[in-house]
Amino acid sequence: MHLAYCTNIHPAETWAETQTMLATHVLAVRDRLHALGTLPPDEPFAIGLRLSAVAASELLTGDRLPRFRDWLAETNSYVFTINGFPYGSFHGTRVKEQVFRPDWTDPARLAYTKDLFRILAAIARTDVSTSVSTLPGSFKAFHANESLIRKHLIEMAAFLDDLSERSGHDFHLGLEPEPLGHFENSIETVDFFQRLHHHTPDSESIRRRIGLNYDACHFALQYESADDALRLLDHAGIRISKFHLSSALAFDPTDPAALAAIRPFSEPTYFHQVLLRQPDGEILRFPDLPDFLHALDTGAIEASAWQEARVHFHIPLDAEPLAPLRSTRAHAADILKWSRKHPTACDHFEIETYTWAVLPTALQRPVTEQIAGEYQWVLSASGQQPS
C-alpha cells in the first residue's frame, strides 16, 4: 500500500507557502515516524499533496517544477496522489459550500485538474499509479447541469489517456462522494457512472481514468457498511482510485448529554453535514451542524424520534472522542480488512483529518504527534504492525 497523510491539514495557499509547509511540517512528520520505528528510515516517504489552484499555477512556471522534483529526490520522498477537491482557500476563512466551487460544470475546474496531472507527470514515479481526488461533480443545492459535468469528465478521461500514453504513467481521477454532493452514496454513485458511460463514446476510457475516491467518513455518514458499498461499486465496474482513511462523529440524539457535547463542534469554517437515522432506516439530512442545532432549539425536529446522528467532522483515527460522543472509525478499519481480501483493487491510501485547527481543545495535540498517531493506528488496523 502507498500510505500518506493529506497535507490539506496544514495552511498553505501559494507555492511558497506550500514549499515551507513541506520542508517543515511534512519532514517533521517523516522524522517522527522514523524515530518511533513506524517507518523504516531508508524507505521512500509518500506524500499526499494538496495544491490550491494558485499554487499549482505557480509551480508550473519558471524552474519551480524541476526544483521540486530535485527536492523530492534529495529528501527520499515521492508524491503519488494530490487532493484536488479544494480549489481555493481552505484555512482561516469561511469555506463551507465554497469548497464545491468551481464545480465540474465550470471549465476552471477542468483546467485546474489538468494542471495537477501535468505536475504529476513531471514529478511522479512511473512504477506507481498516480491519482488526483476531486469533488462529486457539484453540490446538490447548486442544481448543476449534469450534462456539463459529464462533458468535462469525458474530456478529462481523454486528456488522461493521452498524458498516460506520453508519460508512461497510470493516471486516474477519483470523484469523492460527500453528503449533499451531486452524488453522495453508493446507489447515487452507481447511477451517476451509468449515465456517464451512457453518454460517452469511449466507456473503457472512463473505466481506466475516472474512478472513485472512497472517503470512509463520507460513506459512514450514509450509514452504509464498507463491505456492501464496495461490493456494489465493484459490481458496477467503478475503479477505486483512492481510499481516504477518515472518521466522523456519531452520537445518540436522544441523550441530552450527547446533544450538549456536540455543540462545541459547531464552527464557522467547514461544512459539517448532519445525518439522522430513524429505526426504520429513514435518513434526515441537514446541510450543517448549526442548521441541526437550530432545528433542535426551535422544536422543528424532535430528537427523540431518531436512533442515531452522525456529523461530518473529521476526527483523528487514533483518538476516540470522549463519551457520550463516539466515532465511525470502524468503517475505516473495515476498508482495511476489505483491502486485505482484495489486494489488487486499490493501493492508494490517504489519512485525511484536515480539521486539526478547529478541533475542540480536548481533542487537540501537537499536529505532528496527531498525524504520527494516525499512521500507527492505520498500520495496526491493516495488519502491518509498526516495528
Secondary structure by P-SEA (a helix, b strand, c coil): ccccccccccccccaaaaaaaaacaaaaaaaaaaaacccccccbbbbbccccaaaaaaaaccaaaaaaaaaaaaacbbbcccccccccccccccccccccccccccaaaaaaaaaaaaaaaaccccccccbbbbccccccccccaaaaaaaaaaaaaaaaaaaaaacccbbbbbbbbccccccccaaaaaaaaaaaaaacccaaaaaacbbbbccaaaaaaacccaaaaaaaaaaacccccccccbbbbbbccccaaaaaaacccccccccbbbbbbcccbbbbbbccaaaaaaaaaaccccccccccccccccccccccccccccccaaaaaaaaaaaaaccccccbbbbcccccccccccccccaaaaaaaaaaaaaaaaccccc
